[in-house]
Amino acid sequence: MPNLINAELGASLSRNKLYYNRYRFYIYTSFGFVPKSILLLAKLKLLTLTMEKQKLNN
């Protein structure tokens, strides 16, 4: 009987861990789940574009 309880507990823990990992790597946006890496790339691209604009203005 204790084995069954442990198995059940383990299953719920691993499920929670899966959700946690998903939320850690995905940010919820209005479009749904977007991987953080894609958002990071978009931010970097935006940053370089604004820097280039500033260089042109100077």
FIKOLZA-1660 file (N, C-alpha, C; in steps of 0.1 Angstrom, whole numbers, plus 5000, padded with zeros to 4 digits):
% residues 58
   i   px   py   pz ch aa at
   1 5008 4988 5000  A  M  N
   1 5000 5000 5000  A  M CA
   1 5009 5013 5000  A  M  C
   2 5019 5014 5008  A  P  N
   2 5027 5026 5008  A  P CA
   2 5033 5029 4995  A  P  C
   3 5037 5018 4987  A  N  N
   3 5042 5020 4974  A  N CA
   3 5033 5027 4965  A  N  C
   4 5020 5024 4966  A  L  N
   4 5010 5030 4957  A  L CA
   4 5009 5045 4960  A  L  C
   5 5010 5048 4973  A  I  N
   5 5009 5062 4977  A  I CA
   5 5021 5070 4972  A  I  C
   6 5033 5064 4973  A  N  N
   6 5045 5070 4969  A  N CA
   6 5045 5072 4954  A  N  C
   7 5040 5062 4947  A  A  N
   7 5039 5063 4932  A  A CA
   7 5030 5075 4928  A  A  C
   8 5019 5076 4935  A  E  N
   8 5009 5086 4933  A  E CA
   8 5015 5100 4935  A  E  C
   9 5022 5101 4946  A  L  N
   9 5029 5113 4950  A  L CA
   9 5040 5117 4940  A  L  C
  10 5047 5107 4936  A  G  N
  10 5058 5109 4926  A  G CA
  10 5052 5114 4913  A  G  C
  11 5041 5109 4909  A  A  N
  11 5034 5113 4896  A  A CA
  11 5030 5127 4897  A  A  C
  12 5024 5131 4908  A  S  N
  12 5019 5145 4909  A  S CA
  12 5031 5155 4910  A  S  C
  13 5042 5151 4916  A  L  N
  13 5054 5159 4917  A  L CA
  13 5060 5161 4904  A  L  C
  14 5062 5150 4896  A  S  N
  14 5068 5151 4883  A  S CA
  14 5059 5159 4874  A  S  C
  15 5046 5158 4875  A  R  N
  15 5037 5166 4867  A  R CA
  15 5039 5181 4870  A  R  C
  16 5040 5184 4883  A  N  N
  16 5042 5198 4887  A  N CA
  16 5055 5204 4882  A  N  C
  17 5065 5195 4882  A  K  N
  17 5079 5199 4877  A  K CA
  17 5078 5202 4862  A  K  C
  18 5070 5194 4855  A  L  N
  18 5068 5196 4841  A  L CA
  18 5062 5209 4838  A  L  C
  19 5052 5213 4846  A  Y  N
  19 5045 5226 4844  A  Y CA
  19 5054 5237 4847  A  Y  C
  20 5062 5235 4858  A  Y  N
  20 5071 5245 4862  A  Y CA
  20 5082 5248 4852  A  Y  C
  21 5087 5237 4846  A  N  N
  21 5097 5239 4835  A  N CA
  21 5091 5246 4823  A  N  C
  22 5078 5242 4820  A  R  N
  22 5072 5249 4809  A  R CA
  22 5070 5264 4811  A  R  C
  23 5066 5267 4823  A  Y  N
  23 5064 5282 4826  A  Y CA
  23 5078 5289 4827  A  Y  C
  24 5088 5282 4830  A  R  N
  24 5101 5288 4832  A  R CA
  24 5107 5292 4818  A  R  C
  25 5104 5283 4808  A  F  N
  25 5110 5285 4795  A  F CA
  25 5100 5293 4785  A  F  C
  26 5087 5293 4789  A  Y  N
  26 5077 5299 4781  A  Y CA
  26 5071 5311 4788  A  Y  C
  27 5070 5322 4782  A  I  N
  27 5063 5334 4788  A  I CA
  27 5049 5334 4782  A  I  C
  28 5039 5336 4790  A  Y  N
  28 5025 5337 4784  A  Y CA
  28 5023 5351 4779  A  Y  C
  29 5020 5351 4766  A  T  N
  29 5017 5364 4759  A  T CA
  29 5003 5363 4754  A  T  C
  30 4998 5373 4748  A  S  N
  30 4985 5373 4742  A  S CA
  30 4984 5364 4730  A  S  C
  31 4995 5360 4725  A  F  N
  31 4995 5350 4714  A  F CA
  31 4996 5336 4719  A  F  C
  32 4997 5334 4732  A  G  N
  32 4999 5321 4738  A  G CA
  32 5012 5320 4744  A  G  C
  33 5018 5308 4744  A  F  N
  33 5031 5305 4750  A  F CA
  33 5042 5308 4740  A  F  C
  34 5051 5317 4744  A  V  N
  34 5062 5320 4735  A  V CA
  34 5075 5317 4742  A  V  C
  35 5084 5309 4736  A  P  N
  35 5096 5306 4743  A  P CA
  35 5104 5319 4746  A  P  C
  36 5110 5319 4758  A  K  N
  36 5118 5331 4763  A  K CA
  36 5129 5334 4753  A  K  C
  37 5135 5323 4747  A  S  N
  37 5147 5325 4738  A  S CA
  37 5143 5334 4726  A  S  C
  38 5130 5331 4721  A  I  N
  38 5126 5339 4710  A  I CA
  38 5123 5354 4714  A  I  C
  39 5118 5356 4725  A  L  N
  39 5115 5369 4730  A  L CA
  39 5129 5377 4732  A  L  C
  40 5138 5369 4737  A  L  N
  40 5152 5375 4740  A  L CA
  40 5158 5379 4727  A  L  C
  41 5157 5371 4717  A  L  N
  41 5162 5374 4703  A  L CA
  41 5155 5386 4698  A  L  C
  42 5142 5387 4699  A  A  N
  42 5135 5399 4695  A  A CA
  42 5139 5411 4702  A  A  C
  43 5142 5410 4715  A  K  N
  43 5147 5422 4722  A  K CA
  43 5160 5426 4717  A  K  C
  44 5169 5417 4715  A  L  N
  44 5182 5420 4710  A  L CA
  44 5182 5427 4697  A  L  C
  45 5173 5422 4688  A  K  N
  45 5172 5427 4675  A  K CA
  45 5167 5442 4676  A  K  C
  46 5157 5444 4684  A  L  N
  46 5151 5457 4686  A  L CA
  46 5162 5467 4691  A  L  C
  47 5170 5462 4701  A  L  N
  47 5181 5470 4707  A  L CA
  47 5191 5474 4696  A  L  C
  48 5195 5464 4688  A  T  N
  48 5205 5468 4677  A  T CA
  48 5199 5477 4667  A  T  C
  49 5186 5476 4664  A  L  N
  49 5180 5485 4655  A  L CA
  49 5179 5499 4660  A  L  C
  50 5176 5501 4673  A  T  N
  50 5175 5514 4679  A  T CA
  50 5189 5520 4680  A  T  C
  51 5199 5512 4683  A  M  N
  51 5213 5517 4683  A  M CA
  51 5218 5522 4669  A  M  C
  52 5214 5514 4659  A  E  N
  52 5217 5518 4645  A  E CA
  52 5210 5532 4642  A  E  C
  53 5198 5533 4646  A  K  N
  53 5191 5546 4644  A  K CA
  53 5198 5557 4650  A  K  C
  54 5202 5555 4663  A  Q  N
  54 5209 5566 4670  A  Q CA
  54 5222 5570 4663  A  Q  C
  55 5229 5560 4658  A  K  N
  55 5242 5562 4651  A  K CA
  55 5239 5571 4638  A  K  C
  56 5228 5568 4631  A  L  N
  56 5224 5575 4619  A  L CA
  56 5221 5590 4623  A  L  C
  57 5214 5591 4634  A  N  N
  57 5210 5605 4639  A  N CA
  57 5221 5614 4643  A  N  C
  58 5232 5607 4648  A  N  N
  58 5243 5615 4653  A  N CA
  58 5252 5620 4641  A  N  C
% end
